[in-house]
Amino acid sequence: MTYDVIVIGGGPAGLSGAVALSRALRRVLVVDSGEPRNAPAAGIHNYLTSDGMSPAEFAAAGRAEVRRYGGEIVDGRVVSASRAAGFFEVELADSSVHRARRLLVTAGARDELPGIPGLAERWGHTVLHCPYCHGYEVRGAAIGVVGDSAMAVPKALLWRQWSENVTLFLHTAPEPDEDQSRQLAARGITVVRGLVEAVGDDGARVDGKTYPVDAYVVQTRLTAPADLAGLTPREHPMGSGTYLPAEDPTGRTSVPGVCVAGNVADPMAQVVTSAAAGLAAGAAINMDLITEDVAAAVANHQAAVGIR
């Protein structure tokens, strides 16, 4: 079977795009590895009517909606996607190959944590990155911001909104300037200099001393997939990693027939904005297919009536 669209990724962006396309009566296949970026989190937030729903529950509900409108879903990992004979061919790890007229890429972004012992096993639980995703859940707790860039001070000031007990561990971040030091002092934020040697449930260890911390804030580096459907990752201007750039808000890319949506295109996107981006991309793809279908119909009609 040749699908109208293959959606790579079954997260908020991919499932939202698949629902829009399936409701447009398109033949849609979603390929999902079952490894969403937010899997470690207890729940999603800032998604109206779905606040607190677990990522697994959210994905199951989204899959059910796709299938309700006739879309198909296959569990698997994409190893390659390329154009061949006017179509896109998507190969999975099990060597199966699926073909489609268009691609929507929404998966493949991976978080890289700072190399500090203790962070990885706590990621998504007490090691956090987004205050709007997790700040409310750790309100009033002892929050330790682990610095690694010039954004360390603004990040500490941001997290101060959720707790009066914030410690900025400079780690590899630059020394605050005079103005920043005044801001930190005014907000009662403690600054600890030196490399963070390890983190644990009892706190962060710096120069052999343990500082009490309930929740850690880190900046992950998000990396986009390379060599997929001719897309070339680009370094994000915020320094948050690499991403697959879109040419416009609909997710169209420099590769004809390929759209992107979600964290793979926007490292800062939350669940709700990823879902919205998936919808926009799905609508754009459907319109693109309509244009192609109309052109083909006109050519066939002219040939049938003998018009050259």
C-alpha positions as CSV (number, residue, x, y, z in Angstrom):
1,M,0.0,0.0,0.0
2,T,1.1,3.5,-0.7
3,Y,-0.1,5.9,2.0
4,D,-0.9,9.5,1.5
5,V,1.2,10.4,4.6
6,I,3.6,8.5,6.9
7,V,3.9,10.2,10.3
8,I,7.2,9.4,12.0
9,G,6.6,9.6,15.7
10,G,3.5,9.0,17.9
11,G,3.9,11.8,20.4
12,P,1.6,14.9,20.7
13,A,2.7,16.4,17.4
14,G,2.5,13.2,15.4
15,L,-0.8,12.0,16.7
16,S,-2.4,15.4,16.4
17,G,-1.2,15.6,12.8
18,A,-2.4,12.0,12.1
19,V,-5.9,12.8,13.5
20,A,-6.2,15.9,11.3
21,L,-5.1,14.0,8.2
22,S,-7.3,11.0,9.0
23,R,-10.3,13.3,9.4
24,A,-9.4,14.7,6.0
25,L,-9.9,11.1,4.7
26,R,-6.2,10.6,4.0
27,R,-4.5,7.2,4.2
28,V,-2.3,7.7,7.2
29,L,0.3,5.5,8.8
30,V,2.0,6.4,12.2
31,V,5.3,4.8,13.0
32,D,6.1,5.0,16.7
33,S,9.0,3.6,18.7
34,G,7.1,3.9,21.9
35,E,9.8,6.1,23.5
36,P,8.3,9.5,24.1
37,R,10.6,12.2,25.4
38,N,8.3,12.8,28.4
39,A,8.0,9.1,29.4
40,P,9.7,9.6,32.8
41,A,7.3,12.4,33.8
42,A,4.4,11.6,36.2
43,G,2.0,13.8,34.1
44,I,1.6,16.4,31.5
45,H,0.7,20.0,32.4
46,N,-0.7,23.1,30.8
47,Y,-2.8,21.1,28.4
48,L,-6.4,22.2,29.1
49,T,-8.7,19.4,30.3
50,S,-5.8,16.9,30.3
51,D,-3.6,18.4,33.1
52,G,-2.0,15.7,35.1
53,M,-2.6,12.9,32.7
54,S,0.3,10.5,32.4
55,P,2.3,10.5,29.2
56,A,1.3,6.8,28.6
57,E,-2.4,7.5,29.1
58,F,-2.2,10.5,26.8
59,A,-0.5,8.5,24.1
60,A,-3.1,5.7,24.4
61,A,-5.9,8.2,24.1
62,G,-4.3,9.8,21.1
63,R,-3.7,6.5,19.4
64,A,-7.4,5.6,19.9
65,E,-8.4,8.8,18.2
66,V,-6.2,8.2,15.2
67,R,-7.6,4.7,14.8
68,R,-11.2,6.0,15.2
69,Y,-10.8,8.0,12.0
70,G,-9.2,5.2,10.1
71,G,-5.5,5.9,10.6
72,E,-3.1,3.1,11.1
73,I,-0.3,2.7,13.7
74,V,2.6,0.4,13.6
75,D,5.1,0.0,16.5
76,G,8.7,0.2,15.2
77,R,11.8,2.3,14.9
78,V,12.6,4.2,11.7
79,V,16.1,3.6,10.4
80,S,15.9,5.5,7.2
81,A,13.6,7.6,5.1
82,S,14.3,8.7,1.6
83,R,12.6,9.6,-1.7
84,A,12.5,7.0,-4.4
85,A,10.5,6.9,-7.7
86,G,8.4,9.9,-6.7
87,F,7.5,8.5,-3.2
88,F,9.1,8.4,0.2
89,E,10.2,5.0,1.4
90,V,10.5,4.5,5.2
91,E,12.4,1.5,6.4
92,L,12.0,0.2,9.9
93,A,14.4,-1.7,12.1
94,D,12.6,-5.0,11.3
95,S,13.5,-4.3,7.6
96,S,9.9,-3.6,6.6
97,V,9.4,-0.8,4.1
98,H,6.4,1.5,3.9
99,R,5.8,4.0,1.1
100,A,4.0,7.4,1.1
101,R,3.4,10.6,-0.9
102,R,4.3,12.8,2.0
103,L,6.2,12.7,5.4
104,L,5.5,14.3,8.7
105,V,8.6,14.0,11.0
106,T,7.9,14.5,14.7
107,A,10.2,12.1,16.4
108,G,13.9,11.5,17.1
109,A,14.8,14.3,19.5
110,R,16.9,13.0,22.4
111,D,17.8,14.7,25.7
112,E,21.5,14.7,26.7
113,L,22.0,15.4,30.4
114,P,25.1,17.0,31.9
115,G,27.5,14.3,32.9
116,I,27.0,14.5,36.7
117,P,26.5,11.2,38.6
118,G,23.0,10.9,39.9
119,L,21.2,13.0,37.3
120,A,20.1,10.4,34.8
121,E,18.3,8.1,37.2
122,R,16.3,11.0,38.6
123,W,15.5,12.6,35.2
124,G,11.8,13.5,35.0
125,H,11.2,13.0,38.7
126,T,13.4,15.2,40.8
127,V,15.7,16.3,37.9
128,L,13.7,18.8,35.9
129,H,14.2,21.4,33.1
130,C,11.0,23.3,32.6
131,P,9.3,25.4,35.4
132,Y,6.0,25.6,33.5
133,C,6.0,21.8,33.3
134,H,7.1,21.0,36.8
135,G,7.4,24.1,38.9
136,Y,4.0,23.8,40.6
137,E,4.8,20.3,41.7
138,V,8.0,21.3,43.5
139,R,6.7,24.7,44.8
140,G,8.2,25.5,48.2
141,A,10.9,22.8,47.9
142,A,14.6,23.3,48.0
143,I,15.5,23.8,44.4
144,G,19.0,23.5,43.1
145,V,19.8,25.1,39.7
146,V,22.8,23.5,38.1
147,G,24.5,26.1,35.9
148,D,26.3,25.4,32.6
149,S,25.9,28.5,30.6
150,A,25.2,32.3,30.7
151,M,21.5,31.4,31.2
152,A,22.2,30.1,34.7
153,V,21.3,33.3,36.5
154,P,18.1,34.0,34.5
155,K,17.1,30.4,35.1
156,A,17.6,30.7,38.9
157,L,15.6,33.9,39.0
158,L,12.8,32.2,37.0
159,W,12.6,29.2,39.4
160,R,12.6,31.6,42.4
161,Q,8.9,32.2,41.4
162,W,8.1,28.7,42.7
163,S,10.2,28.6,45.9
164,E,12.0,30.9,48.3
165,N,14.7,28.2,48.7
166,V,16.7,28.3,45.5
167,T,20.4,27.6,45.3
168,L,22.4,28.3,42.1
169,F,25.3,25.9,41.7
170,L,27.5,27.7,39.2
171,H,29.2,24.4,38.1
172,T,30.5,25.4,34.6
173,A,28.5,28.6,34.3
174,P,30.3,32.0,34.2
175,E,30.6,34.1,37.3
176,P,27.6,36.5,37.7
177,D,28.4,40.1,37.0
178,E,27.7,42.9,39.6
179,D,24.2,43.5,38.4
180,Q,23.3,39.8,38.4
181,S,24.9,39.4,41.9
182,R,22.6,42.1,43.2
183,Q,19.6,40.5,41.6
184,L,20.4,37.1,43.1
185,A,21.0,38.6,46.6
186,A,17.8,40.6,46.4
187,R,15.9,37.4,45.7
188,G,17.7,35.5,48.4
189,I,19.2,33.0,46.0
190,T,22.4,31.3,47.4
191,V,25.3,30.9,45.0
192,V,27.6,27.9,45.3
193,R,30.8,28.0,43.3
194,G,32.7,24.9,42.2
195,L,31.9,21.8,40.1
196,V,28.9,19.6,41.2
197,E,30.5,16.3,41.8
198,A,27.3,14.2,42.2
199,V,23.7,14.6,43.2
200,G,21.6,12.4,45.4
201,D,18.3,12.4,47.3
202,D,20.0,14.2,50.2
203,G,21.5,17.0,48.1
204,A,24.3,18.1,45.7
205,R,28.0,17.5,46.5
206,V,30.5,20.3,45.8
207,D,34.1,20.1,47.1
208,G,33.1,17.3,49.4
209,K,30.3,19.3,51.0
210,T,26.6,18.3,50.5
211,Y,24.0,21.0,50.0
212,P,20.4,20.0,50.7
213,V,18.3,19.9,47.5
214,D,14.9,18.4,46.9
215,A,14.6,19.1,43.1
216,Y,17.4,19.8,40.6
217,V,17.1,22.0,37.5
218,V,19.3,21.3,34.6
219,Q,19.6,22.3,30.9
220,T,19.5,19.3,28.7
221,R,20.9,19.4,25.1
222,L,18.3,18.2,22.7
223,T,19.7,16.5,19.5
224,A,17.6,16.1,16.4
225,P,18.0,13.0,14.1
226,A,20.5,13.3,11.2
227,D,20.3,11.9,7.7
228,L,16.5,11.5,7.7
229,A,14.6,12.2,4.5
230,G,17.3,14.7,3.4
231,L,16.8,17.0,6.5
232,T,19.8,18.6,7.9
233,P,19.9,19.4,11.7
234,R,20.8,23.0,12.6
235,E,22.2,24.4,15.9
236,H,19.5,26.1,17.8
237,P,20.1,29.8,18.4
238,M,19.3,29.4,22.2
239,G,22.1,26.9,22.5
240,S,19.7,24.2,23.5
241,G,20.9,21.6,20.9
242,T,20.1,20.9,17.3
243,Y,16.7,20.9,15.5
244,L,15.2,20.3,12.1
245,P,14.3,23.8,10.8
246,A,10.9,24.6,9.2
247,E,10.5,27.1,6.5
248,D,7.2,28.5,7.9
249,P,4.8,28.0,10.8
250,T,3.1,25.1,9.0
251,G,6.2,23.0,9.4
252,R,7.2,22.9,5.7
253,T,10.9,22.2,5.3
254,S,13.4,22.8,2.5
255,V,12.8,19.2,1.4
256,P,9.6,19.1,-0.8
257,G,7.0,16.9,0.7
258,V,8.4,16.8,4.2
259,C,7.0,18.6,7.2
260,V,8.3,18.7,10.8
261,A,6.5,19.4,14.1
262,G,7.1,19.0,17.8
263,N,10.3,19.1,19.8
264,V,12.3,17.8,16.7
265,A,11.5,21.3,15.2
266,D,11.2,23.3,18.4
267,P,13.2,22.2,21.4
268,M,11.2,24.7,23.6
269,A,7.7,23.3,22.7
270,Q,5.5,21.8,25.4
271,V,2.9,19.1,24.9
272,V,0.1,21.6,23.9
273,T,2.2,23.6,21.5
274,S,3.6,20.4,19.9
275,A,0.0,19.2,19.4
276,A,-0.9,22.5,17.8
277,A,2.1,22.3,15.5
278,G,1.1,18.8,14.5
279,L,-2.3,20.0,13.5
280,A,-0.9,22.9,11.5
281,A,1.5,20.6,9.7
282,G,-1.3,18.1,9.0
283,A,-3.5,20.8,7.4
284,A,-0.6,22.0,5.3
285,I,0.2,18.5,4.1
286,N,-3.5,17.9,3.2
287,M,-3.6,21.2,1.2
288,D,-0.4,20.2,-0.6
289,L,-2.0,16.9,-1.6
290,I,-5.2,18.6,-2.7
291,T,-3.1,20.8,-5.0
292,E,-1.3,17.8,-6.4
293,D,-4.6,15.8,-6.8
294,V,-6.3,18.7,-8.6
295,A,-3.4,19.2,-11.0
296,A,-3.5,15.4,-11.8
297,A,-7.3,15.5,-12.3
298,V,-7.1,18.4,-14.7
299,A,-4.4,16.7,-16.7
300,N,-6.4,13.5,-16.9
301,H,-9.6,15.4,-17.9
302,Q,-7.8,17.2,-20.6
303,A,-6.3,14.0,-21.9
304,A,-9.7,12.3,-21.8
305,V,-11.4,15.1,-23.9
306,G,-8.5,15.4,-26.3
307,I,-7.3,18.8,-25.1
308,R,-3.5,19.3,-25.4
